[in-house]
């Protein structure tokens, strides 16, 4: 019997599970565990709300997520210096 292997077209893509990257799933699992423990023991719901917010923002559609857009916008507008090079045109 001959085995057939199916590979993705782009071998550099990240591993995905449902709508999230595997890294995001691990972060969500850890955060959800902490959230449930803090909600059950302390009645503190803020970690659960933050976890659900992160889960929503990290959903990937076509290799992009809202969280990626927010990170790039933050980097562009706040954290990195914009450099502009002004030169006079030679043609007149």
C-alpha positions as a Markdown table, in Angstrom:
| # | Residue | x | y | z |
|---|---|---|---|---|
| 1 | Unk | 0.0 | 0.0 | 0.0 |
| 2 | Unk | 1.4 | 3.3 | -1.0 |
| 3 | Unk | 1.2 | 6.2 | 1.5 |
| 4 | Unk | 0.1 | 9.6 | 0.3 |
| 5 | Unk | 1.4 | 12.7 | 2.1 |
| 6 | Unk | -0.4 | 16.0 | 1.8 |
| 7 | Unk | 1.6 | 19.1 | 2.5 |
| 8 | Unk | 0.6 | 22.7 | 2.6 |
| 9 | Unk | 1.6 | 24.8 | -0.4 |
| 10 | Unk | 3.7 | 27.2 | 1.7 |
| 11 | Unk | 5.9 | 25.2 | 4.1 |
| 12 | Unk | 6.7 | 28.4 | 6.0 |
| 13 | Unk | 3.2 | 28.9 | 7.4 |
| 14 | Unk | 2.6 | 28.7 | 11.1 |
| 15 | Unk | 0.7 | 25.8 | 12.7 |
| 16 | Unk | -3.0 | 26.7 | 13.1 |
| 17 | Unk | -5.7 | 25.2 | 15.3 |
| 18 | Unk | -9.2 | 26.4 | 14.3 |
| 19 | Unk | -8.9 | 30.1 | 13.9 |
| 20 | Unk | -5.8 | 30.7 | 16.0 |
| 21 | Unk | -2.0 | 30.0 | 15.6 |
| 22 | Unk | -0.7 | 27.3 | 17.9 |
| 23 | Unk | 1.2 | 29.9 | 19.9 |
| 24 | Unk | -2.1 | 31.8 | 20.6 |
| 25 | Unk | -3.9 | 28.6 | 21.6 |
| 26 | Unk | -1.2 | 27.9 | 24.2 |
| 27 | Unk | -1.4 | 31.5 | 25.5 |
| 28 | Unk | -5.2 | 31.3 | 25.6 |
| 29 | Unk | -5.1 | 27.9 | 27.5 |
| 30 | Unk | -2.8 | 29.3 | 30.2 |
| 31 | Unk | -4.7 | 32.6 | 30.4 |
| 32 | Unk | -8.0 | 30.7 | 30.6 |
| 33 | Unk | -6.7 | 28.5 | 33.4 |
| 34 | Unk | -5.6 | 31.5 | 35.4 |
| 35 | Unk | -8.9 | 33.3 | 34.7 |
| 36 | Unk | -11.0 | 30.4 | 35.8 |
| 37 | Unk | -9.0 | 30.0 | 39.0 |
| 38 | Unk | -9.2 | 33.7 | 39.9 |
| 39 | Unk | -12.9 | 33.8 | 39.1 |
| 40 | Unk | -13.6 | 30.7 | 41.2 |
| 41 | Unk | -11.4 | 31.5 | 44.2 |
| 42 | Unk | -11.5 | 35.3 | 44.3 |
| 43 | Unk | -14.6 | 36.3 | 42.3 |
| 44 | Unk | -12.3 | 38.5 | 40.2 |
| 45 | Unk | -13.6 | 38.5 | 36.6 |
| 46 | Unk | -11.2 | 40.9 | 34.9 |
| 47 | Unk | -8.7 | 38.2 | 33.8 |
| 48 | Unk | -11.5 | 36.3 | 32.1 |
| 49 | Unk | -12.6 | 39.5 | 30.3 |
| 50 | Unk | -9.0 | 40.1 | 29.2 |
| 51 | Unk | -8.6 | 36.5 | 28.0 |
| 52 | Unk | -11.8 | 36.7 | 26.0 |
| 53 | Unk | -10.7 | 40.0 | 24.5 |
| 54 | Unk | -7.3 | 38.5 | 23.5 |
| 55 | Unk | -9.1 | 35.5 | 22.0 |
| 56 | Unk | -11.3 | 37.8 | 19.9 |
| 57 | Unk | -8.4 | 40.0 | 18.7 |
| 58 | Unk | -6.1 | 37.1 | 17.8 |
| 59 | Unk | -8.6 | 35.3 | 15.5 |
| 60 | Unk | -6.8 | 34.8 | 12.2 |
| 61 | Unk | -8.5 | 35.1 | 8.8 |
| 62 | Unk | -6.3 | 34.9 | 5.7 |
| 63 | Unk | -3.1 | 35.1 | 7.8 |
| 64 | Unk | -4.1 | 38.5 | 9.4 |
| 65 | Unk | -5.6 | 39.3 | 12.7 |
| 66 | Unk | -6.8 | 42.5 | 14.4 |
| 67 | Unk | -4.1 | 42.1 | 17.0 |
| 68 | Unk | -1.4 | 42.2 | 14.2 |
| 69 | Unk | -3.0 | 45.4 | 12.8 |
| 70 | Unk | -3.0 | 47.0 | 16.3 |
| 71 | Unk | 0.6 | 46.1 | 16.8 |
| 72 | Unk | 1.7 | 47.5 | 13.5 |
| 73 | Unk | -0.3 | 50.7 | 14.0 |
| 74 | Unk | 1.2 | 51.1 | 17.5 |
| 75 | Unk | 4.7 | 50.7 | 16.0 |
| 76 | Unk | 4.0 | 53.1 | 13.2 |
| 77 | Unk | 2.4 | 55.9 | 15.1 |
| 78 | Unk | 3.9 | 55.6 | 18.6 |
| 79 | Unk | 7.0 | 53.5 | 19.2 |
| 80 | Unk | 9.3 | 53.9 | 16.1 |
| 81 | Unk | 10.7 | 57.2 | 14.9 |
| 82 | Unk | 9.5 | 58.2 | 11.4 |
| 83 | Unk | 12.3 | 59.3 | 9.1 |
| 84 | Unk | 11.7 | 61.7 | 6.2 |
| 85 | Unk | 14.3 | 62.7 | 3.7 |
| 86 | Unk | 13.5 | 65.9 | 2.0 |
| 87 | Unk | 15.4 | 66.7 | -1.2 |
| 88 | Unk | 15.0 | 69.2 | -4.0 |
| 89 | Unk | 14.0 | 67.8 | -7.3 |
| 90 | Unk | 16.7 | 68.1 | -10.0 |
| 91 | Unk | 14.3 | 68.6 | -13.0 |
| 92 | Unk | 13.1 | 72.0 | -12.0 |
